Amino acid sequence: MDRNDTAITLSLGGGEIPIVNPGSVGQPRGTRASMLVVSMKANAMTLEFEDIQYDVSRHVATILASDLSDATKARLIRFFER
């Protein structure tokens, strides 16, 4: 499955157990949050990628106002410059 696809449906059966890895969690890359929605129905599983826009400047302001070290703040803010 290409990450540019927005959804895919997998047929389940034969005792197979799908393993889905949508990516890492925790440190965003860019200005959109991403998630994977998994829907299960009978013998099928649908995987839907969703991207959500959020207020990056507010998030950066929260980082800058935190008690984190200056180095950590700089590293976290760089993630939004990609």
C-alpha positions, 0 to 999 in steps of 0.5 A, a space after each residue: 500500500 502506498 502512503 498516498 492512498 487514502 484507504 484500502 480494504 483487506 479481506 480477512 480469512 484463513 486464520 491470517 492476522 494482519 499487522 498494520 504499522 501506520 508509522 511512528 507516534 509522538 513527534 510530528 513532521 510538518 503541519 498536519 497530524 496523521 492517524 490511521 482509522 481501522 474499521 472491522 466488519 465480518 471478514 474485511 478490515 478497512 484502513 483509512 489514513 486521515 490528515 488533520 490540520 492544526 494550529 502549529 503556531 499555537 503548538 510552537 508557542 506552547 513549546 517555547 513557554 515550557 520548562 524544556 531546555 533550549 536545545 530540546 525546544 529548538 529540536 522540537 520546533 525544527 519538526 515543523 519547519 520540514 
